[in-house]
Each structure stands twice: as C-alpha cells, then as structure tokens.
Amino acid sequence: MTLLLLLVAQDWPAWRGPSANGVSGERGLPVEWAETKNVRWKAPLPGPGNSTPVVWGERIFLTQALDGGKRRAIFAFDRATGRELWRQEVPCSVEETTHARDNPPCSASAVTDGKAVFAHFASAGVLACDLEGKRLWHRDLGAVLHKWGNGPSPMLYKDLVIVLQGPGVPTYLVALDKRTGDTVWKTELPGINSPIFGSWSTPVVVRVKERDELIVPLPGEKIGGDGEIKAFDPASGKELWRCAGLGNEVYAMPVVSADGGIVVCISGHNGPTMAVKTGGAGDVTATHRLWRTEGKMPQRVGSGVIHEGHLYLSDADGFAECIEATTGKVVWKERLGGRLWGSLLLADGKLYVGNLEGQTFVLEASPTFKQLSRNDLNETTYSAVAASAGALFLRTHRHLWCIAAAK
C-alpha cells in the first residue's frame, strides 16, 4: 500500500504538500531565522488570513480576503522576489458568520496541478485560473452559514477538484471537472448548524492495494464520540467503509502513514484521536480501529505527521507530542510555548511547527525529544509552513515571508 502522490517533488502544490501528508523531501532548509536573519524577502498582505501558501515553479499562490470577505482572491507572487504578479477575485454577496479573530474568510488554501490553480471561497464558490492569472471558470456552490465559517481546502484527484462544502447545513462532498467546473458527482453528508459541531478538515486520498480511498473525518451530532472516519471512492463518491469514534468537531487533516496502511484522525474540542487501518468494507469499527484516546483531550487544531512509526502532534496548550502510531502509546510530551495551531512540517528529519504568537519551533523527528531552535517573526501566525527548493514560506497576518539562507 502506498500513499497517492499528487504532484512532483520540490513544489508545494497543496496546503499539506506534494503527498498531502505534511512531508517534504527537501534537505538543508533553514533551522534558524528571525525578522532580520535568513529572510530573503517579505511581501505585505492587505489583511489577515489563515491559508497556507502553495508553490509551483517560480510562483507562489495565496488566498486572501478583501473588504472583510466581500471580495475573495487568489494572489500570485514571484518566488524569487516576493513581487505580486497578479490577483484574480470574485465577489461574495452572502453575509457569512465566522470567528472574526480566529477564522477570517479565505481560510482554505489553494491547490495547483502546474497548469491551473484552484481556490474554494465558501459562499463565493470555487475559482479556477491559469498560472498567468486568466480566469478559467467559477462555480457557485451555495452559502456556507456555520457560525465559525469554513476551512476545508480543495484537493485534486486525476481530472477532479474535490471539495468538502460545509460545515453546517448543507454539508456535502462534490467533485468538479477541473477543466470546466461541472459536477461529476455529489455525496450528501450530515450537517448541523451549531457552534460546537462541524468539520473544517481537508480530505485526503490514499492508495490501498488496487484502489484509491478518499478519507473524510466527520463529526458526530452530539458530544461523546459518535463522529466517524469515512472512506469514499474518489471517482464516484460512493462510501467504502466507516469507523466510529470521532468527536463533535474536527479541524485537522487526516494523517496517513508512508505506506498508506494507517490513517489517524484528530478531533478538536477536546475530543478523541484515533487510528484506523485502511482497506476495509462497511462498518470497520470492530475490525480495523487500532486505538482511540479516552477522556478529555487537549484542544487540537493543527495536523500532524507520521515518521518512522511515530505520530507527531501539537496542541493549543503549547505542547508537542510523540506517539507510537500503531498503539497510541505516548513516547514524550513537551511544552514548547504559546498556542500551537500550526500544522507540522516534516523535512530532513526535522519537525517545524508554529504558534499563533509568531514563533516557529524546530525539533528533531525522533522518539527522543530535542528542540533545535525557536524562531520569532513577532507577527500573528495561523498558517502552516510550506517548503520548496531550499526555502520556507510562511504567511502571517501582515506578510508573506520567504525564509532562506543568504545567497
């Protein structure tokens, strides 16, 4: 079993990277930086945002809300200089509700296949542009009216753009033809308009033996763990299997082992984390669930990574954690500081994770805890770190930063 690779190495084409698992093949990335150290450039942004930059070749793409979300745009920057190359925007006439501090509009990151770039703007629909900024198509999917806004990023599968539209009512998976924006399939999912229920997670596709599985964590409709991990056929939207035990909120993207055999899903709102073997059929709760945490868990927002049999996570209380991926046994748990909302990046045996206060910590990806550095940009940061061609790209509420050793 192998994890389905989306695109080529060295680019960072989606918010969790080329393999959709937070792992980069880059070596020699910066370990230490500050506002005036190892900063190649920084580009000003017109407002706050939580989305992660994606990189293809000489371009960086970023989603950005304008006028408080009344306009929503894809920005393109030159990766060598940070100069804005173009922007393409769509209006949003829907009066969305969201968490003004923690989830400004355009939290979903863009995705690219090297020919076009796609963005999901919630109530403003899905926009596709070519890499020069020409609008290819725009598709209205209806309003997203959950109290805390939306978050799932679009993902690519063959000739499809797959979107989790939600949370709230209605919630559904939809696959669009990436050339035209036409609907190929649509699968309705449970939704509830409540501030403590919903999924802001981005689905992931895993290759399992002779088939592909689209993994989607879905929250329950009551507190107590009646949420599910579900797998669908990404070509048709038909359900393949389901496993019960998630909580009532999910923010993080599913974490997949390198061989595709294990998927870990992480509840928010102090809910459980659980691991499941892929490749099942029907209800696999009794046969494929490997482990599930019990009791009140810390609040988890960012996505984790699996490396050499260990799952690495962080939490909003400022702790990083190393866990055995097959058993759930905690190997170490150490406080880094601040509120760790950023998703983890794994590159060259190192873990990168950021807090809301603008600090990024670098750790060894090892069952023995070792912190290598703490790097402070002194700007509010909800985004994750992206890696491409020897550089790190980090979006704060005020700037897009290129972190790289001096030429």
N, C-alpha and C positions, 0 to 999 in steps of 0.2 A: 504494500500500500504506500502511495506517495502523495504528498500534498500537491495539489494542482498549482503549477507555476503560472502566473498571469502574464508576465511580460519579461523583458530582458533584464539582466543584471546591470548594476551601476545606475540605472534610472530608479526613481522612486515614484512609480506611476499611480499609486493609491495611498490612502492615508496609513495603511499598515504595511506598505512596501510592496516589492515585486512578487512576493509569495503570500501576501495577506496575513503574515504571522508576526510582523514586527522585527524580522531578522534581515540584516544587511550583510552582504559578502564583502563589504569594504574593509580595508586594513589601513592602519596609520591615521585614523581620524583623530581630530584634536581631543585631548583629555582635559586640558586646562584652558580657560578663557575668562575674560571679564569685559567690561564696557570698552576698554582701551587695549585689550590683549587678544590676539588671534581673531580679530574681527576684520574680515575683508571688506565688508560694506554693510550698511543698514539702510533700508528704504522706508520712508514714512508711510503709514497707513491712515486712511481717513476716519477710522473708527475701530472699536473693539471687535473681537471675533475669536471663536474657539477652533476654527478649522485649521487643519494641518496643510502646509504647502506640499504640492506634488511636483515632481521634477521629471522632465523629459528632454534630453539633449541640452540645448542651450536656453531652455525656457523653464520658468517656474510658474505654476498656476495656483491661484488662491481665490477662494470665495470670500466675498465681502458684502456686508450690508451697508446701504447708503440711506440717508434720511431716516434713520431709525428703523430700517427694514421696508420702507415704502418702495425702495428700489433695491435690487439684488443683482450682484455682478460677479462675473469671472474676471479676474485681473491676470495679466501675463507680464512677467518680469524677465529681463535679461539676466541669466545666471552669473555672468562674468562681472557685471557692474551694479545690478540691482535697479537698473533703469526700467521704468514702466514702459512696456511695448504697446499694449492695448488693453482695453476693457470692453466687455460686452454685457449689457444689463437688461433686465426685464422688470416691469412694474409689479407691485403686489398691492392689490386693492383690498385684500382681506384684513380685517382688524384682528390680527393674531394676538393671543395671550402667550406670554413666555416669562421666564425668570429673568428680569431685566439685568440683574447683576451677573448671574452665573451662566445664562444661556442666551446671549444675544442672537438675533436672526443670522442665518447662514452658518450654523454650527457644522453642517455636513461638509466634508471635504470633497474636492473634485476628484475625477479619475480620468485617465487618458490611456489610449492604446497607441499613441505615437502618430495617429492620423487625425484624431478629433479629441476634444476634451469635453466632459460631461459634468454637469452640476445639478444637484437636486435642491431646489429652493423652497421646499414645503409647499405652502399655499400659492407660491409663484411658479410652481411646476418644475419641469426638467428642461434644461437648456443644453444644446449641443453646438459647439463651434469648431471650426478647423483651427490648426495651430497658428494661423495668421490672424485669427480673430473674426473670420467670416461666420455669421450665424448660419447654421445648417438646418436646425429645426428647434421648435419649442413646443412642449406638450403640457397642457394644464391637467393636473390630476385631482383637482378639488382642494378644499380647505383642510388645514390641519389646525384643530382648535383645542388641543390639550393645553391645560393651564401652564405647563412648563415648556411649551414649544416642542421642536423636533430635534433630531440628531443623526439618524442613520444616513451614512454616506452611500451613494450609488456604487455598484460593483459591476464588473464586466465578466461575461461568460460567453465565449465564442462570439456570435453576432448579436448578443443581447446586452442591454443595460437593465440590471435588476435593481429594483427599488423597494424598500420597506416603507410604505406610506403610513405614517402614524407618528406618535401613539394617539390614543383616543378613538372616537367613533367618527368615521370608519377606519379600521386598520386592515391593510391587505398587502400582499406581495404582488408586484406587477413586473413583467418582463417586456421591455420595449425593443423593437428592432433598432439597433444603433445607427442604421443608415437613414431611417425615416421617422422614428419616434412612434410608429404604430404599435398597438398592443399585440403581443404574441400569445401571452397567457396572463391570467389573473387569478389569484387564490385569496379568498376572504379569510381573515383571521379574527380572533376575539379582540375586542377593544372595549375600553371603559373610560369615561371622562371623569377621572379622579386624580387629584394631585399626588397621590401616593401609589399609583398604578401605571404601568406602561413600559415599553421597550424603546430605548434610544440606541440599540445595538445595531451594528452593521453585519449582515450575513456574510458567511464565508463558504466557498466551495472546496470540497475535499475529494481527491481521487481515491476510491476504495475498490481495489481489485479491478473489475471491469466496468465500474460505473462511477459517476460523479454524484456527490451528495451536497445539497445546499443546506447548510446548518443555520438554524434560526432559533435563538433563545426567546421564549415568550413568557410573559409574566402571568401569574395567576390573578384571579379576580377577588381574592381575599388574602389577608395576612396569614401565613402559616405554611407556605411552601407548596402550593398547588400549581405553580408555574411549570413549564415544560421546555425541554430542548426538543426541537423537531427537525427532521431531515426531509427535504423535498427533492424530487428530480428537477434539476435546474433547467432542463429542456422543456418540461411540461407543467411544472408547478404541482405535480401530484405528490401526496405525502408518502414517504418511505417508512419512517419509523418515528417514535416519540418516546421520551423518557421523562418521568415526573420528578419533581423535587426542587425546582427553582422558586425564588421568592416573587414578590409582587412588583419589583422594579428591576430593570436590567439596563445598565449603561455600557458595560464593556463588551468588546467584540469577542466571540469565541476564540479560545486559544487552542491551536492544533499542534500535535507533536510532529516531528520532522517526517515520520513515516506515515502520517495520516491516520494512525490507529486509535488515537485518543483525542477527544475533544473535551476541554474544560470550559464551563460557563460560570460566570460570576454574577451573583445577584448584587444589586445595590440595596439601599435602605436597610442595612444590617442583616441582609438575608444570606442564605447558604451559597457556598461554592460547591460544584460537583463535577465529577469526571465520568465520561461515558465512552465505551468502546464503539467505534463506528461500524457500519456494515450490517446492521440489524434489520428486522422487519416487524412492523406492528408495534405493540407496546413492549419496549425492551427494559422497562424499569427493573424487573426482577433478574434479568439475564445479563445486561450489559452495563449497568451502573457500577462503576468501580468504587467510588466513595462519595460521601456527601458530608459537609461540615454540619455540626449540630450546635444549637444555642445561638445567642446573639453574636453576630459577626461585626467587624468594623465596617464602616461605610466605604465601599469600593466604587470608584468611577472609572479609572484608567484600566486599559487592557494589559495583560501580562504576556510573558513569553515562556516557552519550554526549551530547555537547553540541556543536552546530555542527561536526560531522565529527571531533571528538576524543573519545577514550575516556579517562576519568579513573579511576585505580585507586589503591589504597593497599596496603601490605603490613605483615606482622608485625614487620619490622625498623624500622618507623617512617618509611618513605619514601612520598611521594605521587608519582604519575607521570602524564604526559600523553602519549598515544599516538595516532597517526593511525588512525582506526577502520577505514579501508579497506585499509591497508597493513601495520599493525603497527609502523610506524617510531616510535621513541621521540623525542618532542619535548623533554621535560625530565623529570628525575627529581631530586627534592629531599627531603632528610631533614627531617621535622617533629619527630619525637621520640616516645619511648615505643613501645608495641606497638599499632599501628593495626589493630584488629579491627572497628571500627565501619564500617557501610556508608555510602557517600556520599549526601548530600542535595544536590540542585541547586535553588537558588531565586534568582531575580532576578540571574542572572549570577554567583552565588557558590556555592562548594562548602563543605559542612560535613562534617567527619569527626572521629571521636573515637578516643582510645586507651584502653587498659584502665586507665590511671592516673587517668582522670577529666578529661582535658583535651580540649577540642573546638577544632579549628583551623578557621579560615575563610579560604578562598583565593579569588582571582579565577578563574573558569572561563575560562581564556584560554591560548593557546599560549605566552604569556609568563608565567613564574612570578611570582606576587606573593602573599605571605601578608598578610592583613588583620588577623588577631588570633589570640591563643591564650587560651582561656578555661578556668579551672580551678575545678572544684567539689570537688576533693580527696576524691572517693569513687570506688571501683572501678566501672567502667562497661563493660559488654559490649554494651549496647543501641545501636541507631541513633537518630538524631534524627528526630522527626516534626514536621511543620509544619501549622498550621491557624489561620486567621483572625487573623493577626498575631502568633502566639505559637509558640514552640518547646517541645516536650515531650520530656523526656529521663528515662529510667529508669536509676538507679544501683542498686547492691546494697542501698542503705539507704532511698532516697527516690524518689518520682516528682516531678519538677521542672517547673514552668511558668516558662519564660523569656520575659519580655515587658517592654517599656518601661513605666514607671510611668504610670498613668492620670492 
